[in-house]
Amino acid sequence: MFNTTAWNRIRYGLYAPVYDFVADRSFRRPRQLSLDAVDWQAGMRVLLVGAGTGLDLPFLPRDVEVQATDLSPAMVKRMKQRAERLGMDVECRVMDAEALDYPDGHFDAVIMHLILAVMPDPRQGLAEAHRVLNRDGQLCVMDKFQSDERTAGPARRALNAFTATVATDITRQARPLLESAGFEIELDRPVMMGSLFRALIAHKAEREPDAVIPGGEA
């Protein structure tokens, strides 16, 4: 499957000029529903992972500290411009979600919208989110997911060979991914297209997460 970090950096650089036209209005309500479920507190340290052009920014409280990352420099440039237009002080950085340059336990909330179905190794991405989240922190996820009750069939897997290259993986399952990374899910609800797109809130489970094999896949 042609889904690598290098390819994602290239293709999202190409998508950047038209990304808002495609993703803003379509996902505005799901973003808002997802972020509304976070237990916001003044002064929280918040990390947006794979934040794209910053379409989540308008739905964040103004009394939190926000840092935001994306793999694509072109996306980060537009995110900085959006933050400036909104009058928000956001540190925007080019960074790989699978290798976050932050210390352990640094954030009170990690937001991962529309990234788990895109990154080459979502288990590694979630392991990094788990690492940088503090003991009582919240993980907020919104994405498209295959049903947790059954794995993808042959036809869906065949189609995924194409969709994962140009857009997104359509075979990933939310609960197995989050739970194997050491998260306990508090909220799981559909937000768009029936149950295809779901918003989840999770926190660190008491048990240690399963080991992540470098270069492994979900």
DRENPA-3360 file (N, C-alpha, C; in nm, 2 decimals, always signed):
BEGIN
1 = MFNTTAWN = +0.09/-0.12/+0.00/+0.00/+0.00/+0.00/+0.09/+0.12/+0.00 ~ +0.06/+0.22/-0.09/+0.14/+0.34/-0.10/+0.09/+0.45/+0.00 ~ +0.13/+0.42/+0.12/+0.09/+0.52/+0.23/+0.21/+0.53/+0.32 ~ +0.29/+0.63/+0.30/+0.41/+0.65/+0.37/+0.41/+0.80/+0.42 ~ +0.50/+0.83/+0.52/+0.51/+0.96/+0.57/+0.55/+1.06/+0.46 ~ +0.65/+1.01/+0.38/+0.70/+1.10/+0.27/+0.59/+1.13/+0.17 ~ +0.51/+1.03/+0.14/+0.40/+1.05/+0.04/+0.29/+1.14/+0.10 ~ +0.26/+1.13/+0.23/+0.16/+1.21/+0.29/+0.21/+1.36/+0.30;
9 = RIRYGLYA = +0.34/+1.38/+0.32/+0.39/+1.52/+0.32/+0.37/+1.58/+0.18 ~ +0.40/+1.50/+0.08/+0.38/+1.55/-0.06/+0.24/+1.58/-0.09 ~ +0.15/+1.48/-0.07/+0.02/+1.50/-0.12/-0.06/+1.60/-0.04 ~ -0.04/+1.62/+0.09/-0.11/+1.72/+0.17/-0.05/+1.86/+0.13 ~ +0.07/+1.87/+0.09/+0.12/+1.99/+0.04/+0.05/+2.03/-0.09 ~ +0.02/+1.93/-0.17/-0.06/+1.96/-0.29/-0.20/+1.99/-0.26 ~ -0.26/+1.93/-0.16/-0.40/+1.95/-0.12/-0.42/+2.08/-0.05 ~ -0.32/+2.14/+0.01/-0.33/+2.25/+0.09/-0.41/+2.37/+0.03;
17 = PVYDFVAD = -0.39/+2.41/-0.09/-0.46/+2.53/-0.14/-0.61/+2.51/-0.15 ~ -0.66/+2.38/-0.16/-0.80/+2.35/-0.18/-0.86/+2.28/-0.06 ~ -0.78/+2.26/+0.04/-0.82/+2.18/+0.16/-0.94/+2.24/+0.23 ~ -0.94/+2.37/+0.25/-1.05/+2.43/+0.32/-1.18/+2.42/+0.24 ~ -1.17/+2.43/+0.11/-1.29/+2.42/+0.03/-1.36/+2.29/+0.04 ~ -1.28/+2.18/+0.06/-1.33/+2.05/+0.07/-1.37/+2.01/+0.21 ~ -1.29/+2.05/+0.31/-1.31/+2.00/+0.44/-1.37/+2.10/+0.54 ~ -1.38/+2.22/+0.51/-1.43/+2.32/+0.61/-1.58/+2.30/+0.64;
25 = RSFRRPRQ = -1.66/+2.32/+0.54/-1.81/+2.31/+0.57/-1.85/+2.17/+0.60 ~ -1.79/+2.07/+0.53/-1.83/+1.93/+0.54/-1.81/+1.88/+0.69 ~ -1.70/+1.92/+0.75/-1.67/+1.87/+0.88/-1.69/+1.97/+0.99 ~ -1.75/+2.08/+0.97/-1.76/+2.18/+1.07/-1.84/+2.13/+1.19 ~ -1.96/+2.08/+1.16/-2.04/+2.03/+1.27/-1.98/+1.91/+1.34 ~ -1.92/+1.81/+1.28/-1.85/+1.70/+1.35/-1.74/+1.75/+1.44 ~ -1.66/+1.85/+1.39/-1.55/+1.90/+1.47/-1.61/+1.96/+1.60 ~ -1.71/+2.04/+1.58/-1.77/+2.11/+1.69/-1.83/+2.01/+1.80;
33 = LSLDAVDW = -1.90/+1.91/+1.75/-1.95/+1.81/+1.84/-1.84/+1.74/+1.91 ~ -1.73/+1.70/+1.84/-1.62/+1.63/+1.91/-1.56/+1.72/+2.01 ~ -1.53/+1.84/+1.98/-1.46/+1.93/+2.08/-1.55/+1.97/+2.19 ~ -1.68/+1.98/+2.17/-1.77/+2.01/+2.28/-1.77/+1.91/+2.39 ~ -1.73/+1.79/+2.35/-1.73/+1.68/+2.45/-1.61/+1.68/+2.55 ~ -1.51/+1.76/+2.51/-1.39/+1.78/+2.60/-1.43/+1.85/+2.73 ~ -1.37/+1.81/+2.84/-1.39/+1.88/+2.97/-1.29/+1.99/+2.98 ~ -1.32/+2.10/+2.92/-1.23/+2.22/+2.91/-1.21/+2.28/+3.05;
41 = QAGMRVLL = -1.09/+2.32/+3.08/-1.06/+2.40/+3.20/-0.96/+2.51/+3.16 ~ -0.98/+2.62/+3.22/-0.89/+2.73/+3.19/-0.74/+2.70/+3.21 ~ -0.66/+2.74/+3.12/-0.51/+2.71/+3.14/-0.46/+2.58/+3.09 ~ -0.55/+2.50/+3.04/-0.51/+2.36/+2.99/-0.41/+2.38/+2.88 ~ -0.31/+2.28/+2.87/-0.22/+2.27/+2.76/-0.29/+2.17/+2.66 ~ -0.30/+2.22/+2.54/-0.38/+2.14/+2.44/-0.29/+2.12/+2.31 ~ -0.28/+2.00/+2.26/-0.21/+1.97/+2.14/-0.30/+1.93/+2.03 ~ -0.30/+1.99/+1.92/-0.37/+1.95/+1.80/-0.27/+1.87/+1.71;
49 = VGAGTGLD = -0.30/+1.75/+1.69/-0.21/+1.66/+1.61/-0.26/+1.65/+1.47 ~ -0.18/+1.67/+1.37/-0.23/+1.67/+1.23/-0.34/+1.77/+1.21 ~ -0.31/+1.89/+1.25/-0.41/+2.00/+1.26/-0.44/+2.06/+1.12 ~ -0.37/+2.02/+1.02/-0.40/+2.07/+0.88/-0.39/+2.23/+0.88 ~ -0.50/+2.29/+0.82/-0.50/+2.43/+0.81/-0.56/+2.50/+0.93 ~ -0.58/+2.43/+1.04/-0.63/+2.48/+1.16/-0.78/+2.50/+1.17 ~ -0.86/+2.41/+1.11/-1.00/+2.42/+1.11/-1.06/+2.40/+1.24 ~ -0.99/+2.34/+1.34/-1.04/+2.32/+1.47/-1.03/+2.45/+1.56;
57 = LPFLPRDV = -0.95/+2.54/+1.52/-0.92/+2.65/+1.60/-1.04/+2.73/+1.65 ~ -1.13/+2.76/+1.56/-1.25/+2.84/+1.60/-1.33/+2.78/+1.71 ~ -1.32/+2.65/+1.73/-1.40/+2.58/+1.83/-1.33/+2.56/+1.96 ~ -1.21/+2.61/+1.98/-1.14/+2.60/+2.10/-1.17/+2.72/+2.19 ~ -1.17/+2.69/+2.32/-1.18/+2.80/+2.42/-1.06/+2.89/+2.40 ~ -1.07/+3.02/+2.44/-0.97/+3.12/+2.43/-0.87/+3.12/+2.55 ~ -0.91/+3.05/+2.65/-0.83/+3.05/+2.78/-0.75/+2.93/+2.80 ~ -0.71/+2.86/+2.69/-0.62/+2.74/+2.69/-0.50/+2.77/+2.61;
65 = EVQATDLS = -0.39/+2.70/+2.64/-0.26/+2.71/+2.57/-0.26/+2.61/+2.46 ~ -0.25/+2.65/+2.33/-0.26/+2.56/+2.22/-0.13/+2.55/+2.14 ~ -0.09/+2.43/+2.12/+0.01/+2.40/+2.02/-0.04/+2.31/+1.92 ~ +0.00/+2.32/+1.80/-0.06/+2.25/+1.68/+0.05/+2.21/+1.59 ~ +0.03/+2.08/+1.53/+0.13/+2.03/+1.44/+0.07/+1.98/+1.32 ~ +0.15/+1.97/+1.21/+0.11/+1.90/+1.09/+0.24/+1.86/+1.02 ~ +0.22/+1.75/+0.94/+0.34/+1.70/+0.86/+0.37/+1.79/+0.75 ~ +0.28/+1.86/+0.69/+0.30/+1.94/+0.57/+0.33/+2.09/+0.60;
73 = PAMVKRMK = +0.44/+2.14/+0.56/+0.47/+2.28/+0.58/+0.37/+2.38/+0.52 ~ +0.31/+2.34/+0.40/+0.21/+2.42/+0.34/+0.08/+2.43/+0.43 ~ +0.05/+2.32/+0.49/-0.07/+2.32/+0.58/-0.03/+2.41/+0.71 ~ +0.08/+2.40/+0.76/+0.12/+2.47/+0.88/+0.12/+2.62/+0.85 ~ +0.17/+2.66/+0.73/+0.17/+2.80/+0.69/+0.02/+2.86/+0.69 ~ -0.07/+2.78/+0.64/-0.21/+2.83/+0.64/-0.27/+2.83/+0.78 ~ -0.23/+2.73/+0.86/-0.27/+2.72/+1.00/-0.23/+2.85/+1.08 ~ -0.10/+2.89/+1.06/-0.05/+3.01/+1.12/-0.14/+3.13/+1.08;
81 = QRAERLGM = -0.17/+3.14/+0.95/-0.25/+3.25/+0.90/-0.39/+3.25/+0.96 ~ -0.45/+3.14/+0.98/-0.58/+3.13/+1.04/-0.57/+3.17/+1.19 ~ -0.47/+3.13/+1.26/-0.46/+3.16/+1.40/-0.44/+3.32/+1.41 ~ -0.37/+3.38/+1.32/-0.35/+3.52/+1.33/-0.48/+3.59/+1.30 ~ -0.56/+3.54/+1.20/-0.69/+3.61/+1.17/-0.78/+3.60/+1.29 ~ -0.78/+3.49/+1.36/-0.86/+3.47/+1.48/-0.81/+3.54/+1.60 ~ -0.69/+3.59/+1.60/-0.63/+3.66/+1.71/-0.59/+3.56/+1.82 ~ -0.55/+3.44/+1.78/-0.52/+3.33/+1.87/-0.37/+3.32/+1.88;
89 = DVECRVMD = -0.31/+3.30/+2.00/-0.17/+3.27/+2.01/-0.15/+3.12/+2.01 ~ -0.11/+3.07/+1.89/-0.10/+2.92/+1.87/+0.04/+2.90/+1.82 ~ +0.11/+2.81/+1.88/+0.24/+2.76/+1.83/+0.22/+2.65/+1.73 ~ +0.25/+2.68/+1.61/+0.23/+2.59/+1.50/+0.36/+2.54/+1.45 ~ +0.37/+2.41/+1.44/+0.50/+2.34/+1.41/+0.48/+2.23/+1.30 ~ +0.58/+2.22/+1.22/+0.59/+2.10/+1.12/+0.64/+1.99/+1.20 ~ +0.56/+1.88/+1.21/+0.60/+1.76/+1.29/+0.53/+1.64/+1.25 ~ +0.60/+1.53/+1.26/+0.54/+1.40/+1.23/+0.47/+1.35/+1.35;
97 = AEALDYPD = +0.34/+1.31/+1.34/+0.26/+1.27/+1.45/+0.31/+1.14/+1.51 ~ +0.39/+1.07/+1.44/+0.44/+0.94/+1.49/+0.57/+0.96/+1.56 ~ +0.62/+1.09/+1.57/+0.74/+1.11/+1.65/+0.73/+1.26/+1.70 ~ +0.65/+1.28/+1.80/+0.62/+1.41/+1.85/+0.74/+1.46/+1.93 ~ +0.78/+1.59/+1.91/+0.89/+1.65/+1.98/+0.84/+1.72/+2.10 ~ +0.78/+1.65/+2.20/+0.73/+1.71/+2.32/+0.77/+1.61/+2.44 ~ +0.78/+1.66/+2.56/+0.82/+1.58/+2.67/+0.70/+1.49/+2.71 ~ +0.73/+1.39/+2.79/+0.63/+1.30/+2.84/+0.53/+1.38/+2.93;
105 = GHFDAVIM = +0.40/+1.34/+2.92/+0.30/+1.40/+3.02/+0.28/+1.55/+3.01 ~ +0.31/+1.61/+2.89/+0.31/+1.76/+2.88/+0.17/+1.82/+2.86 ~ +0.08/+1.74/+2.81/-0.05/+1.80/+2.77/-0.17/+1.75/+2.85 ~ -0.26/+1.84/+2.86/-0.39/+1.81/+2.93/-0.49/+1.75/+2.83 ~ -0.48/+1.78/+2.71/-0.57/+1.73/+2.61/-0.49/+1.72/+2.47 ~ -0.51/+1.60/+2.41/-0.46/+1.58/+2.27/-0.58/+1.56/+2.18 ~ -0.58/+1.64/+2.07/-0.69/+1.64/+1.97/-0.63/+1.57/+1.85 ~ -0.70/+1.47/+1.80/-0.66/+1.40/+1.68/-0.79/+1.39/+1.59;
113 = HLILAVMP = -0.80/+1.49/+1.50/-0.92/+1.49/+1.41/-0.87/+1.45/+1.27 ~ -0.94/+1.35/+1.21/-0.91/+1.31/+1.08/-0.77/+1.28/+1.05 ~ -0.70/+1.22/+1.14/-0.56/+1.18/+1.12/-0.53/+1.03/+1.14 ~ -0.61/+0.97/+1.23/-0.58/+0.82/+1.25/-0.61/+0.74/+1.13 ~ -0.70/+0.78/+1.04/-0.73/+0.71/+0.92/-0.63/+0.74/+0.81 ~ -0.54/+0.83/+0.83/-0.45/+0.88/+0.73/-0.30/+0.84/+0.75 ~ -0.26/+0.84/+0.88/-0.12/+0.82/+0.91/-0.08/+0.67/+0.88 ~ +0.04/+0.65/+0.83/+0.09/+0.51/+0.80/+0.08/+0.41/+0.91;
121 = DPRQGLAE = +0.11/+0.46/+1.03/+0.11/+0.37/+1.15/+0.03/+0.43/+1.26 ~ -0.10/+0.41/+1.26/-0.18/+0.48/+1.37/-0.15/+0.43/+1.51 ~ -0.10/+0.31/+1.52/-0.07/+0.26/+1.66/+0.05/+0.34/+1.71 ~ +0.15/+0.37/+1.63/+0.26/+0.45/+1.67/+0.21/+0.60/+1.70 ~ +0.12/+0.65/+1.62/+0.07/+0.78/+1.65/+0.00/+0.79/+1.78 ~ -0.08/+0.69/+1.81/-0.15/+0.68/+1.94/-0.06/+0.66/+2.06 ~ +0.05/+0.58/+2.03/+0.15/+0.56/+2.14/+0.21/+0.70/+2.17 ~ +0.24/+0.78/+2.07/+0.30/+0.91/+2.10/+0.19/+1.00/+2.17;
129 = AHRVLNRD = +0.07/+1.00/+2.13/-0.03/+1.07/+2.20/-0.04/+1.03/+2.35 ~ -0.04/+0.90/+2.37/-0.04/+0.85/+2.51/+0.08/+0.90/+2.59 ~ +0.20/+0.90/+2.52/+0.32/+0.94/+2.59/+0.31/+1.09/+2.64 ~ +0.27/+1.18/+2.55/+0.27/+1.32/+2.58/+0.15/+1.37/+2.66 ~ +0.05/+1.28/+2.68/-0.07/+1.32/+2.76/-0.04/+1.29/+2.91 ~ -0.08/+1.38/+2.99/-0.06/+1.36/+3.14/-0.16/+1.26/+3.19 ~ -0.13/+1.22/+3.32/-0.21/+1.11/+3.38/-0.36/+1.13/+3.37 ~ -0.40/+1.25/+3.39/-0.55/+1.28/+3.39/-0.60/+1.34/+3.26;
137 = GQLCVMDK = -0.51/+1.34/+3.16/-0.55/+1.41/+3.04/-0.65/+1.34/+2.95 ~ -0.70/+1.41/+2.85/-0.81/+1.36/+2.76/-0.76/+1.35/+2.62 ~ -0.79/+1.24/+2.56/-0.77/+1.22/+2.41/-0.90/+1.24/+2.34 ~ -0.90/+1.33/+2.24/-1.02/+1.36/+2.16/-1.00/+1.32/+2.02 ~ -1.08/+1.22/+1.97/-1.06/+1.17/+1.83/-1.19/+1.19/+1.75 ~ -1.17/+1.23/+1.63/-1.29/+1.23/+1.54/-1.23/+1.18/+1.40 ~ -1.30/+1.07/+1.35/-1.24/+1.02/+1.22/-1.35/+0.92/+1.17 ~ -1.31/+0.86/+1.05/-1.39/+0.76/+0.99/-1.34/+0.62/+1.03;
145 = FQSDERTA = -1.43/+0.53/+1.07/-1.38/+0.40/+1.12/-1.47/+0.29/+1.07 ~ -1.41/+0.18/+1.04/-1.47/+0.05/+1.01/-1.54/+0.01/+1.14 ~ -1.65/-0.06/+1.13/-1.72/-0.11/+1.25/-1.63/-0.19/+1.34 ~ -1.64/-0.17/+1.47/-1.56/-0.24/+1.57/-1.60/-0.39/+1.58 ~ -1.72/-0.42/+1.54/-1.77/-0.56/+1.55/-1.72/-0.66/+1.45 ~ -1.67/-0.60/+1.34/-1.62/-0.69/+1.23/-1.51/-0.62/+1.15 ~ -1.42/-0.70/+1.11/-1.31/-0.65/+1.03/-1.35/-0.63/+0.88 ~ -1.27/-0.56/+0.81/-1.31/-0.53/+0.67/-1.31/-0.65/+0.59;
153 = GPARRALN = -1.40/-0.67/+0.50/-1.41/-0.78/+0.41/-1.32/-0.76/+0.29 ~ -1.31/-0.86/+0.20/-1.22/-0.85/+0.08/-1.24/-0.73/-0.01 ~ -1.37/-0.70/-0.03/-1.40/-0.59/-0.12/-1.36/-0.46/-0.07 ~ -1.38/-0.44/+0.06/-1.34/-0.32/+0.13/-1.19/-0.30/+0.13 ~ -1.12/-0.41/+0.16/-0.98/-0.41/+0.16/-0.92/-0.38/+0.03 ~ -0.98/-0.43/-0.08/-0.94/-0.41/-0.21/-0.95/-0.26/-0.25 ~ -1.07/-0.20/-0.21/-1.09/-0.06/-0.24/-1.00/+0.02/-0.16 ~ -0.96/-0.02/-0.04/-0.87/+0.05/+0.05/-0.73/+0.07/-0.01;
161 = AFTATVAT = -0.69/-0.02/-0.09/-0.56/-0.01/-0.16/-0.56/+0.12/-0.24 ~ -0.67/+0.17/-0.29/-0.68/+0.29/-0.37/-0.70/+0.41/-0.27 ~ -0.80/+0.40/-0.18/-0.84/+0.52/-0.10/-0.73/+0.56/-0.01 ~ -0.65/+0.46/+0.05/-0.55/+0.49/+0.14/-0.43/+0.57/+0.07 ~ -0.42/+0.55/-0.06/-0.32/+0.62/-0.13/-0.35/+0.77/-0.16 ~ -0.48/+0.79/-0.20/-0.52/+0.93/-0.24/-0.59/+1.00/-0.13 ~ -0.65/+0.93/-0.03/-0.73/+1.00/+0.07/-0.71/+0.95/+0.21 ~ -0.77/+0.83/+0.23/-0.78/+0.78/+0.37/-0.80/+0.63/+0.38;
169 = DITRQARP = -0.75/+0.57/+0.48/-0.78/+0.43/+0.51/-0.92/+0.41/+0.55 ~ -0.99/+0.31/+0.50/-1.13/+0.29/+0.53/-1.15/+0.15/+0.61 ~ -1.04/+0.10/+0.66/-1.05/-0.03/+0.73/-1.02/-0.03/+0.88 ~ -0.98/+0.09/+0.93/-0.93/+0.10/+1.07/-1.05/+0.10/+1.17 ~ -1.03/+0.04/+1.28/-1.13/+0.02/+1.38/-1.09/+0.10/+1.51 ~ -1.18/+0.18/+1.56/-1.15/+0.28/+1.67/-1.11/+0.21/+1.80 ~ -1.20/+0.13/+1.85/-1.18/+0.07/+1.98/-1.05/-0.02/+1.99 ~ -1.03/-0.11/+1.89/-0.91/-0.19/+1.90/-0.78/-0.10/+1.90;
177 = LLESAGFE = -0.78/+0.01/+1.82/-0.67/+0.10/+1.81/-0.64/+0.17/+1.94 ~ -0.75/+0.23/+2.00/-0.73/+0.31/+2.12/-0.70/+0.22/+2.24 ~ -0.77/+0.11/+2.25/-0.75/+0.02/+2.37/-0.61/-0.04/+2.36 ~ -0.56/-0.08/+2.25/-0.43/-0.14/+2.24/-0.32/-0.04/+2.27 ~ -0.35/+0.09/+2.25/-0.26/+0.19/+2.28/-0.26/+0.24/+2.43 ~ -0.35/+0.17/+2.51/-0.36/+0.20/+2.65/-0.46/+0.31/+2.69 ~ -0.56/+0.33/+2.61/-0.67/+0.42/+2.64/-0.79/+0.35/+2.68 ~ -0.87/+0.42/+2.76/-1.00/+0.37/+2.80/-1.10/+0.47/+2.75;
185 = IELDRPVM = -1.20/+0.42/+2.67/-1.29/+0.51/+2.60/-1.41/+0.55/+2.70 ~ -1.43/+0.68/+2.71/-1.54/+0.73/+2.79/-1.67/+0.76/+2.71 ~ -1.64/+0.81/+2.58/-1.75/+0.85/+2.50/-1.72/+0.81/+2.36 ~ -1.82/+0.75/+2.29/-1.81/+0.71/+2.15/-1.94/+0.73/+2.08 ~ -1.95/+0.83/+2.00/-2.08/+0.85/+1.93/-2.06/+0.89/+1.79 ~ -2.16/+0.85/+1.70/-2.15/+0.89/+1.56/-2.18/+1.04/+1.54 ~ -2.11/+1.10/+1.45/-2.13/+1.24/+1.42/-2.15/+1.28/+1.28 ~ -2.14/+1.18/+1.19/-2.16/+1.21/+1.04/-2.17/+1.08/+0.96;
193 = MGSLFRAL = -2.26/+1.09/+0.86/-2.28/+0.97/+0.77/-2.31/+0.84/+0.85 ~ -2.41/+0.85/+0.92/-2.45/+0.73/+1.01/-2.35/+0.71/+1.11 ~ -2.29/+0.60/+1.12/-2.18/+0.57/+1.21/-2.04/+0.56/+1.15 ~ -2.03/+0.61/+1.03/-1.90/+0.60/+0.96/-1.80/+0.70/+1.03 ~ -1.84/+0.82/+1.06/-1.76/+0.91/+1.13/-1.80/+0.91/+1.28 ~ -1.70/+0.90/+1.37/-1.73/+0.89/+1.51/-1.64/+0.98/+1.59 ~ -1.69/+1.03/+1.70/-1.61/+1.12/+1.79/-1.60/+1.04/+1.92 ~ -1.48/+1.03/+1.97/-1.45/+0.96/+2.09/-1.36/+1.04/+2.19;
201 = IAHKAERE = -1.39/+1.03/+2.32/-1.32/+1.09/+2.42/-1.26/+0.97/+2.51 ~ -1.13/+0.97/+2.53/-1.07/+0.86/+2.61/-0.96/+0.92/+2.70 ~ -0.93/+0.84/+2.80/-0.82/+0.88/+2.90/-0.73/+0.76/+2.91 ~ -0.62/+0.78/+2.98/-0.52/+0.67/+3.00/-0.58/+0.56/+3.09 ~ -0.57/+0.44/+3.04/-0.62/+0.32/+3.12/-0.52/+0.30/+3.23 ~ -0.56/+0.22/+3.33/-0.47/+0.19/+3.44/-0.36/+0.09/+3.40 ~ -0.39/+0.00/+3.30/-0.29/-0.10/+3.26/-0.19/-0.03/+3.16 ~ -0.08/-0.09/+3.14/+0.02/-0.05/+3.05/-0.03/-0.08/+2.90;
209 = PDAVIPGG = -0.01/+0.01/+2.81/-0.05/-0.02/+2.67/+0.03/-0.14/+2.61 ~ -0.02/-0.20/+2.51/+0.05/-0.30/+2.44/+0.17/-0.24/+2.37 ~ +0.28/-0.32/+2.36/+0.40/-0.28/+2.29/+0.37/-0.24/+2.15 ~ +0.43/-0.13/+2.10/+0.42/-0.10/+1.96/+0.55/-0.14/+1.89 ~ +0.53/-0.22/+1.78/+0.64/-0.27/+1.70/+0.68/-0.16/+1.60 ~ +0.80/-0.11/+1.60/+0.84/-0.01/+1.51/+0.80/-0.05/+1.36 ~ +0.73/+0.04/+1.29/+0.70/+0.02/+1.16/+0.58/-0.07/+1.14 ~ +0.51/-0.11/+1.26/+0.40/-0.20/+1.26/+0.27/-0.13/+1.21;
217 = EA = +0.17/-0.20/+1.17/+0.05/-0.14/+1.12/-0.07/-0.19/+1.21 ~ -0.18/-0.12/+1.20/-0.30/-0.16/+1.28/-0.36/-0.28/+1.22;
% end
